[in-house]
């Protein structure tokens, strides 16, 4: 089972993702966070395989967070959902 952490400032986002996943036998939501500081704390605590970063974060903030997180937690995969992809995000 793949543990994932869901992070988005809108608590409805995590709730909807959990609902969409249902009773998956492959994915388990181990935690959810509504701010990036809490996300870092939960990353260290739960050690998920994947962090799902929702579309609610400001672009510059989430890019900086992603860079820091990949350095600090190199074994964690980040999945960034965005409404609009820019050349700075690739």
NURO-881502 format. One record per atom (N, C-alpha, C, O): residue number from 1; residue in one letter; atom name; x, y, z. Coordinates in nm, 3 decimals, always signed. Each point is the difference from the previous one (the first is absolute). Example, Ala and Ser with C-alpha at 12.3 -4.5 7.8 and 13.67 -1.06 7.14 Angstrom:
<nodes>
     n   res   atom         X         Y         Z
     1     A      N    +1.319    -0.569    +0.780
     1     A     CA    -0.089    +0.119    +0.000
     1     A      C    +0.090    +0.120    +0.000
     1     A      O    +0.104    -0.002    +0.066
     2     S      N    -0.139    +0.107    -0.138
     2     S     CA    +0.082    +0.119    +0.006
     2     S      C    -0.077    +0.109    +0.073
     2     S      O    +0.051    +0.111    +0.017
</nodes>
This chain:
<nodes>
     n   res   atom         X         Y         Z
     1     X      N    +0.084    -0.118    +0.000
     1     X     CA    -0.084    +0.118    +0.000
     1     X      C    +0.089    +0.125    +0.000
     1     X      O    +0.096    +0.008    +0.076
     2     X      N    -0.128    +0.087    -0.160
     2     X     CA    +0.080    +0.122    -0.013
     2     X      C    -0.057    +0.108    +0.092
     2     X      O    -0.115    +0.041    -0.018
     3     X      N    +0.194    +0.005    +0.116
     3     X     CA    -0.048    +0.108    +0.087
     3     X      C    +0.019    +0.136    -0.068
     3     X      O    +0.107    +0.029    -0.052
     4     X      N    -0.212    +0.052    +0.053
     4     X     CA    +0.010    +0.135    -0.056
     4     X      C    -0.043    +0.103    +0.103
     4     X      O    -0.083    -0.026    +0.086
     5     X      N    +0.142    +0.142    -0.099
     5     X     CA    -0.036    +0.116    +0.081
     5     X      C    -0.063    +0.100    -0.096
     5     X      O    +0.055    +0.027    -0.107
     6     X      N    -0.169    +0.028    +0.145
     6     X     CA    -0.069    +0.099    -0.084
     6     X      C    +0.018    +0.137    +0.064
     6     X      O    -0.025    +0.017    +0.119
     7     X      N    +0.068    +0.081    -0.198
     7     X     CA    +0.022    +0.135    +0.052
     7     X      C    -0.066    +0.103    -0.090
     7     X      O    +0.029    +0.009    -0.120
     8     X      N    -0.118    +0.069    +0.178
     8     X     CA    -0.067    +0.109    -0.070
     8     X      C    -0.063    +0.091    +0.105
     8     X      O    -0.050    -0.050    +0.101
     9     X      N    +0.051    +0.181    -0.123
     9     X     CA    -0.060    +0.089    +0.100
     9     X      C    -0.151    -0.016    +0.014
     9     X      O    -0.058    +0.044    +0.100
    10     X      N    -0.006    -0.106    -0.196
    10     X     CA    -0.145    -0.021    +0.006
    10     X      C    -0.027    -0.141    +0.055
    10     X      O    +0.032    -0.098    -0.066
    11     X      N    -0.091    +0.086    +0.186
    11     X     CA    -0.024    -0.132    +0.058
    11     X      C    -0.095    -0.086    -0.085
    11     X      O    +0.003    -0.122    +0.008
    12     X      N    -0.086    +0.185    -0.089
    12     X     CA    -0.091    -0.075    -0.088
    12     X      C    +0.079    -0.080    -0.104
    12     X      O    -0.045    -0.106    -0.042
    13     X      N    +0.161    +0.157    +0.000
    13     X     CA    +0.080    -0.070    -0.100
    13     X      C    +0.040    -0.139    +0.053
    13     X      O    -0.019    -0.100    -0.069
    14     X      N    +0.074    +0.094    +0.190
    14     X     CA    +0.041    -0.128    +0.057
    14     X      C    -0.120    -0.092    +0.017
    14     X      O    +0.008    -0.119    -0.029
    15     X      N    -0.117    +0.173    +0.075
    15     X     CA    -0.121    -0.079    +0.019
    15     X      C    -0.048    -0.061    -0.133
    15     X      O    -0.038    -0.117    -0.005
    16     X      N    +0.041    +0.197    -0.102
    16     X     CA    -0.044    -0.048    -0.131
    16     X      C    +0.095    -0.105    -0.057
    16     X      O    -0.044    -0.096    -0.063
    17     X      N    +0.173    +0.114    +0.083
    17     X     CA    +0.097    -0.099    -0.046
    17     X      C    -0.020    -0.132    +0.075
    17     X      O    +0.000    -0.107    -0.060
    18     X      N    -0.017    +0.116    +0.191
    18     X     CA    -0.025    -0.121    +0.079
    18     X      C    -0.126    -0.070    -0.050
    18     X      O    -0.002    -0.123    -0.013
    19     X      N    -0.101    +0.198    -0.015
    19     X     CA    -0.124    -0.058    -0.052
    19     X      C    +0.023    -0.067    -0.135
    19     X      O    -0.047    -0.111    -0.024
    20     X      N    +0.122    +0.180    -0.065
    20     X     CA    +0.027    -0.054    -0.134
    20     X      C    +0.081    -0.129    +0.007
    20     X      O    -0.020    -0.091    -0.081
    21     X      N    +0.111    +0.082    +0.177
    21     X     CA    +0.080    -0.121    +0.014
    21     X      C    -0.081    -0.115    +0.058
    21     X      O    +0.028    -0.117    -0.025
    22     X      N    -0.129    +0.152    +0.103
    22     X     CA    -0.086    -0.102    +0.059
    22     X      C    +0.077    -0.099    +0.083
    22     X      O    +0.088    +0.037    +0.078
    23     X      N    -0.120    -0.161    -0.096
    23     X     CA    +0.065    -0.108    +0.075
    23     X      C    +0.109    -0.066    -0.085
    23     X      O    +0.004    -0.122    -0.012
    24     X      N    +0.083    +0.203    -0.045
    24     X     CA    +0.107    -0.052    -0.085
    24     X      C    +0.087    -0.098    +0.077
    24     X      O    +0.035    +0.023    +0.116
    25     X      N    -0.001    -0.132    -0.180
    25     X     CA    +0.089    -0.096    +0.064
    25     X      C    +0.147    +0.031    -0.032
    25     X      O    +0.090    -0.069    +0.048
    26     X      N    -0.067    +0.174    -0.128
    26     X     CA    +0.137    +0.036    -0.038
    26     X      C    +0.050    +0.128    +0.064
    26     X      O    +0.120    +0.019    +0.016
    27     X      N    -0.212    +0.071    +0.021
    27     X     CA    +0.038    +0.132    +0.051
    27     X      C    -0.067    +0.024    +0.135
    27     X      O    -0.119    -0.027    +0.018
    28     X      N    +0.199    +0.078    +0.076
    28     X     CA    -0.054    +0.033    +0.132
    28     X      C    +0.038    +0.145    +0.033
    28     X      O    +0.118    +0.035    -0.003
    29     X      N    -0.215    +0.047    +0.033
    29     X     CA    +0.029    +0.138    +0.042
    29     X      C    +0.044    -0.007    +0.146
    29     X      O    -0.078    -0.033    +0.089
    30     X      N    +0.206    +0.064    -0.066
    30     X     CA    +0.054    -0.010    +0.136
    30     X      C    -0.018    +0.130    +0.078
    30     X      O    +0.001    -0.001    +0.123
    31     X      N    -0.018    +0.114    -0.194
    31     X     CA    -0.018    +0.129    +0.067
    31     X      C    -0.041    +0.104    -0.102
    31     X      O    +0.013    -0.019    -0.121
    32     X      N    -0.064    +0.131    +0.174
    32     X     CA    -0.030    +0.115    -0.087
    32     X      C    +0.037    +0.126    +0.076
    32     X      O    -0.006    +0.005    +0.122
    33     X      N    +0.044    +0.097    -0.198
    33     X     CA    +0.046    +0.126    +0.059
    33     X      C    -0.059    +0.118    -0.074
    33     X      O    -0.026    -0.007    -0.120
    34     X      N    +0.006    +0.117    +0.193
    34     X     CA    -0.055    +0.121    -0.059
    34     X      C    +0.101    +0.114    -0.006
    34     X      O    -0.034    +0.110    -0.046
    35     X      N    +0.157    -0.134    +0.091
    35     X     CA    +0.105    +0.099    -0.019
    35     X      C    +0.132    -0.074    -0.021
    35     X      O    +0.013    -0.117    +0.037
    36     X      N    +0.083    +0.185    -0.096
    36     X     CA    +0.124    -0.066    -0.040
    36     X      C    +0.090    -0.036    +0.117
    36     X      O    +0.075    -0.097    -0.006
    37     X      N    -0.083    +0.174    +0.113
    37     X     CA    +0.077    -0.033    +0.120
    37     X      C    -0.051    -0.132    +0.058
    37     X      O    +0.080    -0.087    +0.037
    38     X      N    -0.210    +0.072    -0.029
    38     X     CA    -0.061    -0.123    +0.048
    38     X      C    +0.035    -0.116    -0.095
    38     X      O    +0.022    -0.113    +0.045
    39     X      N    -0.018    +0.139    -0.174
    39     X     CA    +0.035    -0.102    -0.098
    39     X      C    +0.140    -0.054    +0.028
    39     X      O    +0.021    -0.122    -0.003
    40     X      N    +0.074    +0.209    +0.029
    40     X     CA    +0.138    -0.042    +0.030
    40     X      C    +0.004    -0.084    +0.127
    40     X      O    +0.068    -0.103    +0.004
    41     X      N    -0.140    +0.145    +0.098
    41     X     CA    -0.006    -0.076    +0.125
    41     X      C    -0.057    -0.139    -0.023
    41     X      O    +0.054    -0.099    +0.049
    42     X      N    -0.164    +0.092    -0.125
    42     X     CA    -0.065    -0.129    -0.028
    42     X      C    +0.086    -0.089    -0.090
    42     X      O    -0.004    -0.123    +0.012
    43     X      N    +0.080    +0.184    -0.100
    43     X     CA    +0.094    -0.075    -0.084
    43     X      C    +0.101    -0.074    +0.088
    43     X      O    +0.025    -0.119    -0.020
    44     X      N    +0.032    +0.189    +0.115
    44     X     CA    +0.099    -0.060    +0.089
    44     X      C    -0.064    -0.107    +0.089
    44     X      O    +0.063    -0.102    +0.029
    45     X      N    -0.185    +0.125    +0.013
    45     X     CA    -0.069    -0.092    +0.090
    45     X      C    -0.050    -0.127    -0.069
    45     X      O    +0.020    -0.110    +0.049
    46     X      N    -0.086    +0.126    -0.164
    46     X     CA    -0.066    -0.113    -0.067
    46     X      C    +0.083    -0.066    -0.110
    46     X      O    -0.026    -0.114    -0.037
    47     X      N    +0.126    +0.185    -0.014
    47     X     CA    +0.086    -0.052    -0.106
    47     X      C    -0.079    -0.060    -0.117
    47     X      O    +0.018    -0.117    -0.033
    48     X      N    -0.105    +0.197    -0.029
    48     X     CA    -0.078    -0.052    -0.113
    48     X      C    +0.088    -0.022    -0.123
    48     X      O    +0.110    +0.053    -0.010
    49     X      N    -0.160    -0.132    -0.082
    49     X     CA    +0.069    -0.023    -0.126
    49     X      C    -0.026    +0.116    -0.095
    49     X      O    +0.088    +0.038    -0.078
    50     X      N    -0.210    +0.017    +0.084
    50     X     CA    -0.042    +0.107    -0.091
    50     X      C    -0.065    +0.112    +0.080
    50     X      O    -0.073    -0.024    +0.096
    51     X      N    +0.102    +0.148    -0.138
    51     X     CA    -0.071    +0.116    +0.052
    51     X      C    -0.078    +0.060    -0.116
    51     X      O    +0.057    +0.038    -0.103
    52     X      N    -0.187    -0.031    +0.120
    52     X     CA    -0.089    +0.059    -0.100
    52     X      C    -0.022    +0.146    +0.040
    52     X      O    -0.067    +0.028    +0.099
    53     X      N    +0.123    +0.063    -0.177
    53     X     CA    -0.012    +0.143    +0.027
    53     X      C    -0.113    +0.056    -0.085
    53     X      O    +0.009    +0.003    -0.123
    54     X      N    -0.116    +0.041    +0.189
    54     X     CA    -0.118    +0.048    -0.071
    54     X      C    +0.022    +0.133    -0.069
    54     X      O    +0.104    +0.063    +0.016
    55     X      N    -0.202    -0.021    -0.094
    55     X     CA    +0.012    +0.120    -0.082
    55     X      C    -0.019    +0.132    +0.074
    55     X      O    +0.005    +0.106    -0.061
    56     X      N    -0.026    -0.111    +0.191
    56     X     CA    -0.031    +0.122    +0.075
    56     X      C    +0.118    +0.085    +0.044
    56     X      O    -0.020    +0.106    +0.059
    57     X      N    +0.142    -0.151    -0.085
    57     X     CA    +0.118    +0.073    +0.047
    57     X      C    +0.042    +0.108    -0.100
    57     X      O    -0.014    -0.018    -0.120
    58     X      N    +0.066    +0.132    +0.171
    58     X     CA    +0.059    +0.100    -0.091
    58     X      C    +0.121    -0.062    -0.072
    58     X      O    +0.076    -0.077    +0.058
    59     X      N    -0.061    +0.111    -0.185
    59     X     CA    +0.103    -0.062    -0.085
    59     X      C    +0.141    +0.010    +0.058
    59     X      O    +0.068    -0.102    +0.010
    60     X      N    -0.024    +0.220    +0.027
    60     X     CA    +0.137    +0.016    +0.050
    60     X      C    +0.021    -0.078    +0.130
    60     X      O    +0.105    -0.060    +0.021
    61     X      N    -0.204    +0.061    +0.063
    61     X     CA    +0.009    -0.069    +0.129
    61     X      C    +0.012    -0.152    -0.018
    61     X      O    +0.081    -0.064    +0.067
    62     X      N    -0.160    +0.009    -0.156
    62     X     CA    +0.001    -0.146    -0.016
    62     X      C    +0.125    -0.047    -0.074
    62     X      O    +0.049    -0.110    +0.026
    63     X      N    +0.002    +0.190    -0.117
    63     X     CA    +0.123    -0.037    -0.069
    63     X      C    +0.117    -0.001    +0.098
    63     X      O    +0.082    -0.091    -0.002
    64     X      N    -0.074    +0.193    +0.087
    64     X     CA    +0.105    +0.005    +0.102
    64     X      C    -0.013    -0.118    +0.096
    64     X      O    +0.100    -0.062    +0.037
    65     X      N    -0.222    +0.032    +0.003
    65     X     CA    -0.024    -0.114    +0.089
    65     X      C    +0.045    -0.130    -0.066
    65     X      O    +0.064    -0.083    +0.063
    66     X      N    -0.098    +0.065    -0.190
    66     X     CA    +0.037    -0.122    -0.072
    66     X      C    +0.152    -0.015    -0.008
    66     X      O    +0.052    -0.110    +0.019
    67     X      N    +0.017    +0.217    -0.045
    67     X     CA    +0.147    -0.006    -0.008
    67     X      C    +0.061    -0.039    +0.134
    67     X      O    +0.089    -0.085    +0.007
    68     X      N    -0.137    +0.148    +0.100
    68     X     CA    +0.051    -0.031    +0.134
    68     X      C    -0.032    -0.143    +0.040
    68     X      O    +0.083    -0.070    +0.059
    69     X      N    -0.203    +0.028    -0.092
    69     X     CA    -0.045    -0.134    +0.040
    69     X      C    +0.077    -0.109    -0.071
    69     X      O    +0.034    -0.101    +0.061
    70     X      N    -0.006    +0.119    -0.190
    70     X     CA    +0.074    -0.104    -0.073
    70     X      C    +0.144    -0.011    +0.051
    70     X      O    +0.061    -0.107    -0.009
    71     X      N    -0.006    +0.215    +0.062
    71     X     CA    +0.134    -0.005    +0.059
    71     X      C    -0.003    -0.069    +0.136
    71     X      O    +0.086    -0.082    +0.031
    72     X      N    -0.185    +0.116    +0.050
    72     X     CA    -0.008    -0.053    +0.136
    72     X      C    -0.054    -0.143    +0.005
    72     X      O    +0.042    -0.080    +0.083
    73     X      N    -0.134    +0.048    -0.174
    73     X     CA    -0.062    -0.134    -0.004
    73     X      C    +0.014    -0.058    -0.141
    73     X      O    -0.099    -0.009    -0.072
    74     X      N    +0.220    -0.030    +0.032
    74     X     CA    +0.021    -0.042    -0.138
    74     X      C    -0.076    -0.126    -0.042
    74     X      O    -0.019    -0.023    -0.120
    75     X      N    -0.025    -0.057    +0.214
    75     X     CA    -0.071    -0.123    -0.037
    75     X      C    -0.150    +0.022    -0.020
    75     X      O    -0.072    -0.091    -0.041
    76     X      N    +0.024    +0.212    +0.069
    76     X     CA    -0.143    +0.031    -0.014
    76     X      C    -0.027    +0.056    -0.139
    76     X      O    +0.073    +0.086    -0.049
    77     X      N    -0.180    -0.137    -0.012
    77     X     CA    -0.043    +0.053    -0.130
    77     X      C    -0.105    +0.108    +0.023
    77     X      O    -0.090    -0.017    +0.081
    78     X      N    +0.103    +0.127    -0.153
    78     X     CA    -0.096    +0.109    +0.009
    78     X      C    -0.086    +0.001    -0.125
    78     X      O    +0.051    -0.008    -0.112
    79     X      N    -0.181    +0.017    +0.131
    79     X     CA    -0.094    +0.011    -0.110
    79     X      C    -0.071    +0.134    +0.017
    79     X      O    -0.078    +0.018    +0.093
    80     X      N    +0.106    +0.075    -0.183
    80     X     CA    -0.054    +0.135    +0.009
    80     X      C    -0.116    +0.015    -0.097
    80     X      O    +0.017    -0.011    -0.122
    81     X      N    -0.134    +0.035    +0.176
    81     X     CA    -0.117    +0.027    -0.083
    81     X      C    -0.011    +0.151    -0.015
    81     X      O    +0.006    +0.074    +0.098
    82     X      N    -0.023    -0.028    -0.221
    82     X     CA    -0.007    +0.144    -0.026
    82     X      C    -0.109    +0.029    -0.100
    82     X      O    -0.030    -0.080    -0.088
    83     X      N    -0.030    +0.198    +0.102
    83     X     CA    -0.100    +0.043    -0.097
    83     X      C    +0.066    +0.042    -0.129
    83     X      O    -0.056    -0.017    -0.108
    84     X      N    +0.176    +0.073    +0.120
    84     X     CA    +0.071    +0.054    -0.115
    84     X      C    +0.149    -0.029    +0.016
    84     X      O    +0.058    +0.031    +0.103
    85     X      N    +0.001    -0.090    -0.203
    85     X     CA    +0.143    -0.032    +0.004
    85     X      C    +0.076    +0.108    -0.078
    85     X      O    -0.036    +0.033    -0.113
    86     X      N    +0.139    +0.020    +0.175
    86     X     CA    +0.083    +0.101    -0.067
    86     X      C    +0.140    -0.059    -0.023
    86     X      O    +0.034    -0.104    +0.055
    87     X      N    +0.044    +0.172    -0.137
    87     X     CA    +0.134    -0.048    -0.030
    87     X      C    +0.089    -0.002    +0.125
    87     X      O    +0.097    -0.076    +0.005
    88     X      N    -0.128    +0.157    +0.096
    88     X     CA    +0.078    +0.001    +0.122
    88     X      C    -0.025    -0.123    +0.087
    88     X      O    +0.077    -0.030    +0.091
    89     X      N    -0.186    -0.042    -0.119
    89     X     CA    -0.034    -0.113    +0.084
    89     X      C    +0.061    -0.131    -0.050
    89     X      O    -0.004    -0.100    +0.071
    90     X      N    +0.061    +0.099    -0.191
    90     X     CA    +0.054    -0.124    -0.054
    90     X      C    +0.148    -0.012    +0.023
    90     X      O    +0.061    -0.099    -0.039
</nodes>
